[in-house]
Amino acid sequence: MSTTAALNFSDPGLITALHTATDAALDTLDFGVIGMDSRCVVQRYNRFESDAAGLSRERVVGHPLFTVVAPCMNNFMVAQRFEDAEADQTPLDDTIAYVLTLRMRPVKVRLRLLYQPGMAQRFVLVDRAP
């Protein structure tokens, strides 16, 4: 997908573009992308997020996001929103202010939580811009 580099963290309908983008295209984005399956096992992890978090793609892909990779997100603000959206089969597109704390000094970020019923992947986007 050649237009992925033009995508913005706040773009409406972003989940569709992310779902169809290649891994190489996701690596051109200036925000973190974590894509996971219905069991919340990480399937996609872009270069920006890998560099910012200090975790290699190999260390993250194939592992549960909320219990192994980022347990600091295993709470009502993040993980529970995905569970609720799936249980209700309602779309999720929320942006929240958040502080990441795992393996690093606390970092203020914006998280965008994306889920669309019927799509194979859901996403946590991480915006580290001030």
N, CA, C and O atoms as a MOPAC input file, in Angstrom:
PM7 MOZYME 1SCF
protein

 N      0.85600 1    -1.17800 1     0.00000 1
 C      0.00000 1     0.00000 1     0.00000 1
 C      0.89400 1     1.23000 1     0.00000 1
 O      1.59500 1     1.47700 1     0.98100 1
 N      0.88500 1     1.98300 1    -1.04600 1
 C      1.83500 1     3.08000 1    -1.20600 1
 C      1.45800 1     4.34100 1    -0.44700 1
 O      2.32800 1     5.18100 1    -0.21200 1
 N      0.21200 1     4.51100 1    -0.05500 1
 C     -0.20000 1     5.74000 1     0.61800 1
 C     -0.07900 1     5.65600 1     2.13400 1
 O     -0.44600 1     6.61100 1     2.81800 1
 N      0.41300 1     4.56700 1     2.67700 1
 C      0.47100 1     4.41000 1     4.11800 1
 C      1.31200 1     5.48700 1     4.78800 1
 O      0.97400 1     5.93200 1     5.88500 1
 N      2.40400 1     5.91900 1     4.15100 1
 C      3.27300 1     6.92700 1     4.75100 1
 C      2.53500 1     8.22900 1     5.00600 1
 O      2.94300 1     9.00400 1     5.87000 1
 N      1.46500 1     8.48600 1     4.28100 1
 C      0.70800 1     9.71000 1     4.44800 1
 C     -0.32300 1     9.59400 1     5.57400 1
 O     -1.00700 1    10.57100 1     5.87600 1
 N     -0.44600 1     8.43500 1     6.19100 1
 C     -1.43300 1     8.25200 1     7.24600 1
 C     -1.02300 1     8.99100 1     8.50500 1
 O      0.15800 1     9.10700 1     8.83300 1
 N     -2.03100 1     9.48500 1     9.19600 1
 C     -1.84100 1    10.22800 1    10.42300 1
 C     -2.49000 1     9.46700 1    11.56700 1
 O     -3.48000 1     8.76200 1    11.36700 1
 N     -1.93900 1     9.60600 1    12.75900 1
 C     -2.45900 1     8.96600 1    13.96200 1
 C     -3.96600 1     9.20900 1    14.14600 1
 O     -4.68000 1     8.32900 1    14.62600 1
 N     -4.44100 1    10.38000 1    13.77200 1
 C     -5.83300 1    10.76300 1    14.01400 1
 C     -6.77300 1    10.54100 1    12.83500 1
 O     -7.95100 1    10.88800 1    12.92600 1
 N     -6.29200 1     9.97900 1    11.74100 1
 C     -7.13400 1     9.80200 1    10.55500 1
 C     -8.37400 1     8.95800 1    10.84600 1
 O     -8.27700 1     7.90900 1    11.48200 1
 N     -9.54500 1     9.41700 1    10.37900 1
 C    -10.73300 1     8.57600 1    10.49000 1
 C    -10.57500 1     7.36100 1     9.57300 1
 O     -9.94000 1     7.44600 1     8.52300 1
 N    -11.15200 1     6.24600 1     9.97600 1
 C    -11.07900 1     5.04500 1     9.15100 1
 C     -9.70600 1     4.41600 1     9.08700 1
 O     -9.44100 1     3.60300 1     8.20300 1
 N     -8.83000 1     4.77600 1    10.00600 1
 C     -7.45100 1     4.30000 1     9.97900 1
 C     -7.34900 1     2.78300 1    10.11200 1
 O     -6.42700 1     2.18000 1     9.56300 1
 N     -8.26800 1     2.16500 1    10.82100 1
 C     -8.17700 1     0.72000 1    11.04700 1
 C     -8.17900 1    -0.05300 1     9.73000 1
 O     -7.48200 1    -1.06100 1     9.61200 1
 N     -8.93600 1     0.39100 1     8.75400 1
 C     -8.98400 1    -0.30300 1     7.46800 1
 C     -7.63600 1    -0.21200 1     6.75600 1
 O     -7.15400 1    -1.20500 1     6.21000 1
 N     -7.03700 1     0.95700 1     6.76100 1
 C     -5.73200 1     1.13700 1     6.11600 1
 C     -4.65800 1     0.31300 1     6.82200 1
 O     -3.80800 1    -0.28500 1     6.16300 1
 N     -4.68600 1     0.27700 1     8.14800 1
 C     -3.69800 1    -0.49700 1     8.89600 1
 C     -3.86400 1    -1.99100 1     8.64700 1
 O     -2.88700 1    -2.72800 1     8.51700 1
 N     -5.09700 1    -2.41200 1     8.58500 1
 C     -5.40600 1    -3.83400 1     8.38900 1
 C     -4.86400 1    -4.35000 1     7.05500 1
 O     -4.44100 1    -5.50200 1     6.95700 1
 N     -4.87700 1    -3.50200 1     6.03800 1
 C     -4.44600 1    -3.93600 1     4.70400 1
 C     -3.00200 1    -3.56700 1     4.38000 1
 O     -2.47300 1    -4.00000 1     3.35600 1
 N     -2.35700 1    -2.77500 1     5.23200 1
 C     -0.98200 1    -2.33000 1     4.97000 1
 C      0.02000 1    -3.47200 1     5.14600 1
 O     -0.18200 1    -4.36700 1     5.96700 1
 N      1.08300 1    -3.43100 1     4.37900 1
 C      2.17700 1    -4.38100 1     4.55800 1
 C      2.99200 1    -3.97600 1     5.78400 1
 O      2.88600 1    -2.84700 1     6.26400 1
 N      3.79600 1    -4.89300 1     6.28000 1
 C      4.68300 1    -4.56000 1     7.39900 1
 C      5.66200 1    -3.45900 1     7.00500 1
 O      5.96600 1    -2.57900 1     7.81100 1
 N      6.15400 1    -3.50400 1     5.77300 1
 C      7.07600 1    -2.46300 1     5.29800 1
 C      6.39400 1    -1.10100 1     5.29800 1
 O      7.01800 1    -0.09900 1     5.64600 1
 N      5.14000 1    -1.05200 1     4.91700 1
 C      4.40200 1     0.21000 1     4.91900 1
 C      4.18600 1     0.71100 1     6.35100 1
 O      4.29400 1     1.91000 1     6.60800 1
 N      3.88400 1    -0.19000 1     7.27200 1
 C      3.71300 1     0.22000 1     8.67200 1
 C      5.00400 1     0.79500 1     9.23600 1
 O      4.97500 1     1.67700 1    10.09400 1
 N      6.13600 1     0.29200 1     8.75100 1
 C      7.42900 1     0.78300 1     9.23100 1
 C      7.72200 1     2.21700 1     8.80300 1
 O      8.65700 1     2.82400 1     9.32500 1
 N      6.96100 1     2.77300 1     7.87700 1
 C      7.17000 1     4.15700 1     7.44500 1
 C      6.41400 1     5.16100 1     8.31600 1
 O      6.62100 1     6.36700 1     8.18200 1
 N      5.54900 1     4.68700 1     9.19700 1
 C      4.71500 1     5.58600 1    10.00200 1
 C      5.50100 1     6.20200 1    11.15100 1
 O      6.46700 1     5.61900 1    11.64300 1
 N      5.06900 1     7.39800 1    11.57300 1
 C      5.75900 1     8.10300 1    12.64800 1
 C      5.04600 1     7.96200 1    13.98600 1
 O      5.11300 1     8.85500 1    14.83100 1
 N      4.37200 1     6.84900 1    14.17000 1
 C      3.74400 1     6.49500 1    15.43900 1
 C      3.78300 1     4.97600 1    15.56600 1
 O      3.93600 1     4.26400 1    14.57300 1
 N      3.64400 1     4.48900 1    16.79500 1
 C      3.70100 1     3.06100 1    17.03900 1
 C      2.43500 1     2.35200 1    16.61300 1
 O      1.33200 1     2.87100 1    16.78700 1
 N      2.59600 1     1.16400 1    16.05500 1
 C      1.47200 1     0.32400 1    15.64500 1
 C      1.68000 1    -1.06700 1    16.23400 1
 O      2.68900 1    -1.72500 1    15.98000 1
 N      0.70100 1    -1.49900 1    17.02800 1
 C      0.68800 1    -2.85300 1    17.57100 1
 C     -0.62800 1    -3.48600 1    17.13600 1
 O     -1.69900 1    -3.06700 1    17.57500 1
 N     -0.54700 1    -4.49000 1    16.27700 1
 C     -1.73600 1    -5.19600 1    15.81100 1
 C     -1.81400 1    -6.55300 1    16.46800 1
 O     -0.80800 1    -7.25300 1    16.58300 1
 N     -3.00800 1    -6.92800 1    16.89900 1
 C     -3.16000 1    -8.20900 1    17.59000 1
 C     -4.39800 1    -8.93700 1    17.10800 1
 O     -5.31300 1    -8.33700 1    16.54400 1
 N     -4.41100 1   -10.23800 1    17.34000 1
 C     -5.55100 1   -11.04700 1    16.93400 1
 C     -6.62100 1   -11.03500 1    18.02300 1
 O     -6.51600 1   -10.28300 1    18.99200 1
 N     -7.64700 1   -11.86400 1    17.86400 1
 C     -8.76600 1   -11.87500 1    18.80500 1
 C     -8.37400 1   -12.35200 1    20.20300 1
 O     -9.10900 1   -12.11800 1    21.16200 1
 N     -7.23400 1   -13.01300 1    20.32700 1
 C     -6.74500 1   -13.45200 1    21.63800 1
 C     -5.76200 1   -12.43400 1    22.22500 1
 O     -5.14800 1   -12.68100 1    23.26300 1
 N     -5.62300 1   -11.29500 1    21.55200 1
 C     -4.70500 1   -10.22300 1    21.94800 1
 C     -3.24500 1   -10.65600 1    21.86400 1
 O     -2.39700 1   -10.14900 1    22.59900 1
 N     -2.95500 1   -11.59400 1    20.96400 1
 C     -1.58400 1   -11.99700 1    20.67900 1
 C     -1.06900 1   -11.08100 1    19.56900 1
 O     -1.72300 1   -10.92700 1    18.53600 1
 N      0.09100 1   -10.47700 1    19.77700 1
 C      0.63800 1    -9.51000 1    18.82700 1
 C      0.98800 1   -10.20200 1    17.50600 1
 O      1.70200 1   -11.20500 1    17.48300 1
 N      0.47100 1    -9.64500 1    16.41600 1
 C      0.73800 1   -10.13300 1    15.06200 1
 C      1.53300 1    -9.12400 1    14.24600 1
 O      2.26100 1    -9.50200 1    13.32800 1
 N      1.39700 1    -7.83400 1    14.57700 1
 C      2.07100 1    -6.76500 1    13.82400 1
 C      2.69000 1    -5.79400 1    14.82600 1
 O      2.10400 1    -5.47700 1    15.86100 1
 N      3.89200 1    -5.33500 1    14.48300 1
 C      4.62400 1    -4.45100 1    15.39200 1
 C      5.58000 1    -3.64600 1    14.52200 1
 O      6.52100 1    -4.20100 1    13.95400 1
 N      5.34700 1    -2.34800 1    14.41500 1
 C      6.14600 1    -1.57700 1    13.45800 1
 C      7.47700 1    -1.09400 1    14.03700 1
 O      7.70200 1    -1.13300 1    15.24700 1
 N      8.33700 1    -0.64600 1    13.15200 1
 C      9.69200 1    -0.21800 1    13.51500 1
 C      9.67100 1     0.94100 1    14.50300 1
 O     10.45300 1     0.95500 1    15.45400 1
 N      8.78300 1     1.91700 1    14.29300 1
 C      8.72500 1     3.07000 1    15.19100 1
 C      8.50900 1     2.61200 1    16.63100 1
 O      9.20600 1     3.06300 1    17.54100 1
 N      7.55500 1     1.72500 1    16.83500 1
 C      7.26200 1     1.25700 1    18.19300 1
 C      8.41300 1     0.41800 1    18.74200 1
 O      8.74800 1     0.52200 1    19.92200 1
 N      9.00900 1    -0.39600 1    17.90900 1
 C     10.14700 1    -1.21000 1    18.33000 1
 C     11.29200 1    -0.32200 1    18.81600 1
 O     11.86200 1    -0.56200 1    19.88000 1
 N     11.62400 1     0.70000 1    18.03600 1
 C     12.70700 1     1.60900 1    18.41200 1
 C     12.37300 1     2.38800 1    19.67900 1
 O     13.22300 1     2.53900 1    20.55600 1
 N     11.14400 1     2.88200 1    19.78200 1
 C     10.75300 1     3.71100 1    20.92200 1
 C     10.67000 1     2.89100 1    22.21500 1
 O     11.05700 1     3.37000 1    23.28100 1
 N     10.17400 1     1.67400 1    22.11900 1
 C     10.01100 1     0.83900 1    23.31700 1
 C     11.26700 1     0.03700 1    23.65000 1
 O     11.41500 1    -0.46200 1    24.76600 1
 N     12.16400 1    -0.08200 1    22.68200 1
 C     13.36900 1    -0.86800 1    22.90500 1
 C     13.11800 1    -2.36400 1    22.91300 1
 O     13.87300 1    -3.12600 1    23.51800 1
 N     12.05300 1    -2.78400 1    22.24100 1
 C     11.70900 1    -4.20300 1    22.15600 1
 C     11.71100 1    -4.62300 1    20.68300 1
 O     11.03000 1    -4.01200 1    19.86000 1
 N     12.46800 1    -5.65100 1    20.36200 1
 C     12.54100 1    -6.10200 1    18.97100 1
 C     11.23500 1    -6.75200 1    18.53700 1
 O     10.46300 1    -7.24600 1    19.35900 1
 N     11.00900 1    -6.74000 1    17.24800 1
 C      9.83300 1    -7.38600 1    16.66800 1
 C      9.80200 1    -8.86900 1    17.06400 1
 O      8.74400 1    -9.41300 1    17.37900 1
 N     10.95600 1    -9.50000 1    17.04400 1
 C     11.04200 1   -10.91900 1    17.37800 1
 C     10.63300 1   -11.19500 1    18.82500 1
 O     10.08200 1   -12.25100 1    19.13300 1
 N     10.90800 1   -10.24300 1    19.69800 1
 C     10.56400 1   -10.40700 1    21.11500 1
 C      9.08000 1   -10.16900 1    21.40000 1
 O      8.57200 1   -10.59400 1    22.43800 1
 N      8.38900 1    -9.49400 1    20.48800 1
 C      7.00900 1    -9.08200 1    20.72900 1
 C      5.99200 1    -9.92600 1    19.94500 1
 O      5.01200 1   -10.40400 1    20.51600 1
 N      6.22400 1   -10.10600 1    18.65300 1
 C      5.26400 1   -10.82400 1    17.80800 1
 C      5.12300 1   -12.26200 1    18.29100 1
 O      6.10900 1   -12.95200 1    18.54500 1
 N      3.87300 1   -12.69300 1    18.41000 1
 C      3.56900 1   -14.04800 1    18.86500 1
 C      3.31600 1   -14.15900 1    20.35600 1
 O      3.05700 1   -15.24800 1    20.86800 1
 N      3.39200 1   -13.02200 1    21.05900 1
 C      3.18100 1   -13.02800 1    22.50800 1
 C      1.94600 1   -12.19500 1    22.86700 1
 O      1.63100 1   -11.22500 1    22.17800 1
 N      1.24900 1   -12.57100 1    23.94100 1
 C      0.07200 1   -11.80500 1    24.37700 1
 C      0.47700 1   -10.38300 1    24.79200 1
 O      1.39900 1   -10.19900 1    25.58700 1
 N     -0.21700 1    -9.39400 1    24.24800 1
 C      0.13000 1    -8.00100 1    24.53200 1
 C     -0.03700 1    -7.65500 1    25.99700 1
 O      0.87300 1    -7.09900 1    26.61100 1
 N     -1.19200 1    -7.97800 1    26.56700 1
 C     -1.53800 1    -7.45600 1    27.88400 1
 C     -0.96000 1    -8.24600 1    29.05600 1
 O     -0.99300 1    -7.76400 1    30.18800 1
 N     -0.43400 1    -9.44100 1    28.81500 1
 C      0.12200 1   -10.21400 1    29.92600 1
 C      1.62700 1   -10.40700 1    29.82300 1
 O      2.29200 1   -10.59200 1    30.84300 1
 N      2.18300 1   -10.36700 1    28.60500 1
 C      3.61400 1   -10.61500 1    28.43100 1
 C      4.35500 1    -9.37000 1    27.94400 1
 O      5.36900 1    -8.98200 1    28.52500 1
 N      3.85300 1    -8.74700 1    26.88600 1
 C      4.56700 1    -7.62900 1    26.25400 1
 C      4.39100 1    -6.33100 1    27.02600 1
 O      5.37700 1    -5.66300 1    27.33600 1
 N      3.16900 1    -5.96700 1    27.33800 1
 C      2.88800 1    -4.67900 1    27.98900 1
 C      1.84500 1    -4.83700 1    29.09500 1
 O      0.72000 1    -4.35400 1    28.96300 1
 N      2.21400 1    -5.50900 1    30.18000 1
 C      1.24600 1    -5.67200 1    31.25900 1
 C      0.78800 1    -4.35000 1    31.87000 1
 O     -0.22300 1    -4.31500 1    32.57200 1
 N      1.51800 1    -3.26100 1    31.61100 1
 C      1.08500 1    -1.95200 1    32.10800 1
 C     -0.20500 1    -1.48000 1    31.42200 1
 O     -0.82600 1    -0.51400 1    31.86600 1
 N     -0.60500 1    -2.15900 1    30.34500 1
 C     -1.86300 1    -1.83300 1    29.65700 1
 C     -2.98400 1    -2.79800 1    30.02800 1
 O     -4.09200 1    -2.69300 1    29.50200 1
 N     -2.70600 1    -3.72900 1    30.92400 1
 C     -3.70700 1    -4.73100 1    31.29700 1
 C     -4.59700 1    -4.17000 1    32.40400 1
 O     -4.47500 1    -4.54400 1    33.57100 1
 N     -5.49100 1    -3.26700 1    32.01500 1
 C     -6.34400 1    -2.57600 1    32.97300 1
 C     -7.64000 1    -2.13400 1    32.29600 1
 O     -7.86400 1    -2.40400 1    31.11600 1
 N     -8.48300 1    -1.45200 1    33.06100 1
 C     -9.77600 1    -1.01400 1    32.54600 1
 C     -9.65600 1     0.05000 1    31.46100 1
 O    -10.56800 1     0.21500 1    30.65200 1
 N     -8.54500 1     0.77000 1    31.43800 1
 C     -8.39000 1     1.84600 1    30.45400 1
 C     -8.06500 1     1.33000 1    29.05800 1
 O     -8.41500 1     1.96700 1    28.06500 1
 N     -7.39100 1     0.17100 1    28.97500 1
 C     -6.94500 1    -0.33200 1    27.67100 1
 C     -7.53000 1    -1.71900 1    27.40100 1
 O     -8.44900 1    -1.85600 1    26.59300 1
 N     -7.01000 1    -2.73600 1    28.06400 1
 C     -7.43100 1    -4.11600 1    27.77100 1
 C     -8.93600 1    -4.31000 1    27.92400 1
 O     -9.56600 1    -4.95800 1    27.08900 1
 N     -9.50800 1    -3.75600 1    28.97700 1
 C    -10.93900 1    -3.94300 1    29.21900 1
 C    -11.79300 1    -3.32200 1    28.11800 1
 O    -12.87100 1    -3.83300 1    27.81600 1
 N    -11.33500 1    -2.24000 1    27.52200 1
 C    -12.09800 1    -1.62200 1    26.42900 1
 C    -12.19700 1    -2.55700 1    25.22400 1
 O    -13.23800 1    -2.63100 1    24.57100 1
 N    -11.10400 1    -3.27000 1    24.93700 1
 C    -11.14600 1    -4.24900 1    23.84700 1
 C    -12.09400 1    -5.39500 1    24.18800 1
 O    -12.87600 1    -5.83000 1    23.34300 1
 N    -12.02200 1    -5.88400 1    25.42600 1
 C    -12.91400 1    -6.96800 1    25.84500 1
 C    -14.37800 1    -6.54900 1    25.74400 1
 O    -15.20900 1    -7.30700 1    25.24400 1
 N    -14.69000 1    -5.35500 1    26.21300 1
 C    -16.06800 1    -4.87100 1    26.17900 1
 C    -16.56600 1    -4.69300 1    24.74500 1
 O    -17.69800 1    -5.06100 1    24.43100 1
 N    -15.73100 1    -4.13400 1    23.88200 1
 C    -16.13200 1    -3.91900 1    22.48900 1
 C    -16.39100 1    -5.25500 1    21.79500 1
 O    -17.35300 1    -5.39200 1    21.04000 1
 N    -15.53600 1    -6.22600 1    22.05100 1
 C    -15.73800 1    -7.53400 1    21.42700 1
 C    -16.99500 1    -8.20900 1    21.96900 1
 O    -17.76800 1    -8.78400 1    21.20300 1
 N    -17.20300 1    -8.14700 1    23.26500 1
 C    -18.37900 1    -8.76400 1    23.86500 1
 C    -19.67300 1    -8.15100 1    23.32800 1
 O    -20.64900 1    -8.86100 1    23.08700 1
 N    -19.67200 1    -6.83300 1    23.14300 1
 C    -20.85500 1    -6.12400 1    22.64300 1
 C    -20.91700 1    -6.07800 1    21.12500 1
 O    -21.93000 1    -5.68600 1    20.54700 1
 N    -19.81300 1    -6.48600 1    20.47500 1
 C    -19.69000 1    -6.39500 1    19.01900 1
 C    -19.95900 1    -4.96700 1    18.54000 1
 O    -20.71700 1    -4.73900 1    17.59600 1
 N    -19.31600 1    -4.01600 1    19.22000 1
 C    -19.42200 1    -2.60600 1    18.85200 1
 C    -18.03800 1    -2.09100 1    18.47000 1
 O    -17.04200 1    -2.49400 1    19.07000 1
 N    -17.96500 1    -1.20700 1    17.48100 1
 C    -16.66900 1    -0.63900 1    17.09200 1
 C    -16.05000 1     0.13300 1    18.25300 1
 O    -16.74900 1     0.71100 1    19.08500 1
 N    -14.72500 1     0.12600 1    18.28400 1
 C    -13.96200 1     0.86800 1    19.27400 1
 C    -12.98600 1     1.76700 1    18.53800 1
 O    -12.19500 1     1.29900 1    17.71800 1
 N    -13.04300 1     3.04700 1    18.83000 1
 C    -12.08500 1     4.01000 1    18.30800 1
 C    -11.96400 1     5.11300 1    19.34300 1
 O    -12.60600 1     6.15800 1    19.24000 1
 N    -11.12700 1     4.86100 1    20.34500 1
 C    -10.92700 1     5.79600 1    21.45400 1
 C     -9.46400 1     6.23700 1    21.50000 1
 O     -8.55000 1     5.43700 1    21.29700 1
 N     -9.27000 1     7.50900 1    21.76700 1
 C     -7.92400 1     8.04200 1    21.98900 1
 C     -7.86200 1     8.51600 1    23.43000 1
 O     -8.70500 1     9.29000 1    23.88200 1
 N     -6.84400 1     8.03600 1    24.14700 1
 C     -6.72000 1     8.37100 1    25.56300 1
 C     -5.29800 1     8.83500 1    25.88100 1
 O     -4.33400 1     8.40600 1    25.24800 1
 N     -5.19000 1     9.71400 1    26.86500 1
 C     -3.88900 1    10.07400 1    27.41000 1
 C     -3.47100 1     8.93300 1    28.32500 1
 O     -4.28900 1     8.39700 1    29.07300 1
 N     -2.18500 1     8.56200 1    28.26300 1
 C     -1.73600 1     7.39200 1    29.00300 1
 C     -0.27100 1     7.57900 1    29.39900 1
 O      0.43900 1     8.39200 1    28.80600 1
 N      0.17200 1     6.83100 1    30.39100 1
 C      1.57100 1     6.83400 1    30.78700 1
 C      2.08500 1     5.40000 1    30.72400 1
 O      1.62000 1     4.52800 1    31.45700 1
 N      3.04700 1     5.17000 1    29.84100 1
 C      3.68000 1     3.85600 1    29.73500 1
 C      4.76100 1     3.75000 1    30.79600 1
 O      5.51200 1     4.69800 1    31.02300 1
 N      4.83800 1     2.58500 1    31.45200 1
 C      5.77800 1     2.45600 1    32.56400 1
 C      6.65100 1     1.21200 1    32.50600 1
 O      7.58700 1     1.10500 1    33.29800 1
 N      6.39800 1     0.29000 1    31.63100 1
 C      7.13600 1    -0.96400 1    31.63600 1
 C      8.54600 1    -0.80200 1    31.08800 1
 O      8.72700 1    -0.28800 1    29.98400 1
 N      9.54200 1    -1.23300 1    31.84500 1
 C     10.94700 1    -1.26900 1    31.42500 1
 C     11.50100 1     0.08500 1    30.98800 1
 O     12.46600 1     0.13400 1    30.22500 1
 N     10.92700 1     1.15000 1    31.44200 1
 C     11.40900 1     2.46900 1    31.03500 1
 C     10.93400 1     3.48900 1    32.05800 1
 O     10.08500 1     3.20200 1    32.90200 1
 N     11.48700 1     4.65400 1    31.96400 1
 C     10.95500 1     5.72200 1    32.80800 1
 C      9.54500 1     6.02100 1    32.30100 1
 O      9.25600 1     5.78000 1    31.12900 1
 N      8.67200 1     6.53500 1    33.14500 1
 C      7.31500 1     6.84500 1    32.68500 1
 C      7.33300 1     7.78700 1    31.48600 1
 O      8.03800 1     8.79600 1    31.47900 1
 N      6.55000 1     7.44100 1    30.47900 1
 C      6.47900 1     8.21400 1    29.24200 1
 C      5.02200 1     8.54500 1    28.95200 1
 O      4.18600 1     7.65200 1    28.81800 1
 N      4.72700 1     9.84100 1    28.85600 1
 C      3.37000 1    10.25800 1    28.50800 1
 C      3.15100 1    10.07600 1    27.01400 1
 O      3.96200 1    10.50700 1    26.19600 1
 N      2.03600 1     9.42700 1    26.67100 1
 C      1.69800 1     9.15400 1    25.27800 1
 C      0.20100 1     9.34300 1    25.08600 1
 O     -0.55700 1     9.52900 1    26.03800 1
 N     -0.19000 1     9.28800 1    23.83900 1
 C     -1.60500 1     9.12900 1    23.50000 1
 C     -1.73400 1     7.73600 1    22.90000 1
 O     -0.94500 1     7.34400 1    22.04000 1
 N     -2.72700 1     6.99900 1    23.35700 1
 C     -3.03500 1     5.70000 1    22.78600 1
 C     -4.32800 1     5.80600 1    22.00400 1
 O     -5.28400 1     6.44200 1    22.44700 1
 N     -4.35100 1     5.18500 1    20.84600 1
 C     -5.59200 1     5.07700 1    20.07800 1
 C     -5.92200 1     3.59700 1    20.00400 1
 O     -5.12400 1     2.79600 1    19.51800 1
 N     -7.10300 1     3.24000 1    20.49000 1
 C     -7.55800 1     1.85800 1    20.55300 1
 C     -8.56300 1     1.63200 1    19.43100 1
 O     -9.58500 1     2.31500 1    19.36100 1
 N     -8.27300 1     0.67500 1    18.55500 1
 C     -9.10200 1     0.43600 1    17.37400 1
 C     -9.55600 1    -1.01500 1    17.29500 1
 O     -8.74100 1    -1.93700 1    17.32800 1
 N    -10.86000 1    -1.20200 1    17.19200 1
 C    -11.44800 1    -2.52300 1    17.00300 1
 C    -12.67200 1    -2.36600 1    16.11700 1
 O    -13.47700 1    -1.45400 1    16.31000 1
 N    -12.80800 1    -3.25100 1    15.15500 1
 C    -13.98500 1    -3.25900 1    14.28000 1
 C    -14.49300 1    -4.69200 1    14.21800 1
 O    -13.76000 1    -5.57900 1    13.78300 1
 N    -15.73500 1    -4.94400 1    14.64300 1
 C    -16.26600 1    -6.30400 1    14.55800 1
 C    -16.10100 1    -6.86300 1    13.14200 1
 O    -16.34400 1    -6.17300 1    12.15200 1
 N    -15.68700 1    -8.10900 1    13.07300 1
 C    -15.51700 1    -8.76300 1    11.78300 1
 C    -14.12100 1    -8.64000 1    11.19800 1
 O    -13.78600 1    -9.36200 1    10.25900 1
 N    -13.30800 1    -7.75400 1    11.72400 1
 C    -11.92900 1    -7.63300 1    11.24600 1
 C    -11.03500 1    -8.55700 1    12.06200 1
 O    -11.24600 1    -8.74400 1    13.26100 1
 N    -10.04500 1    -9.12800 1    11.40500 1
 C     -9.17100 1   -10.10900 1    12.04600 1
 C     -8.23300 1    -9.49100 1    13.07100 1
 O     -7.77500 1   -10.18200 1    13.98100 1
 N     -7.93900 1    -8.20300 1    12.93800 1
 C     -7.00000 1    -7.57500 1    13.85800 1
 C     -7.59100 1    -6.35400 1    14.53100 1
 O     -8.47300 1    -5.68000 1    13.99800 1
 N     -7.08000 1    -6.09500 1    15.70700 1
 C     -7.37200 1    -4.87000 1    16.45400 1
 C     -6.03900 1    -4.19900 1    16.71000 1
 O     -5.00000 1    -4.85500 1    16.64100 1
 N     -6.04200 1    -2.91400 1    17.00200 1
 C     -4.78200 1    -2.17600 1    17.08200 1
 C     -4.71000 1    -1.27200 1    18.30500 1
 O     -5.70700 1    -0.69700 1    18.74100 1
 N     -3.50400 1    -1.16700 1    18.83900 1
 C     -3.14300 1    -0.12300 1    19.78700 1
 C     -2.11100 1     0.73000 1    19.06500 1
 O     -1.05500 1     0.24000 1    18.66400 1
 N     -2.42500 1     2.00700 1    18.90300 1
 C     -1.49300 1     2.95300 1    18.28700 1
 C     -0.89300 1     3.79400 1    19.39900 1
 O     -1.58000 1     4.13900 1    20.36000 1
 N      0.38700 1     4.12600 1    19.27300 1
 C      1.09100 1     4.88000 1    20.30100 1
 C      1.68800 1     6.12900 1    19.69000 1
 O      2.55500 1     6.05800 1    18.81900 1
 N      1.21400 1     7.28100 1    20.15900 1
 C      1.71500 1     8.56500 1    19.70000 1
 C      2.57600 1     9.17300 1    20.79900 1
 O      2.07700 1     9.52400 1    21.86800 1
 N      3.85700 1     9.29300 1    20.53400 1
 C      4.79300 1     9.83600 1    21.51200 1
 C      5.10900 1    11.31000 1    21.28200 1
 O      5.92800 1    11.88700 1    21.99700 1
 N      4.47000 1    11.91900 1    20.29500 1
 C      4.71200 1    13.33600 1    20.00000 1
 C      4.24000 1    14.19100 1    21.16500 1
 O      3.24900 1    13.86600 1    21.81800 1
 N      4.94600 1    15.28200 1    21.42600 1
 C      4.55900 1    16.14400 1    22.56300 1
 C      3.18500 1    16.75500 1    22.40700 1
 O      2.73500 1    17.49600 1    23.28100 1

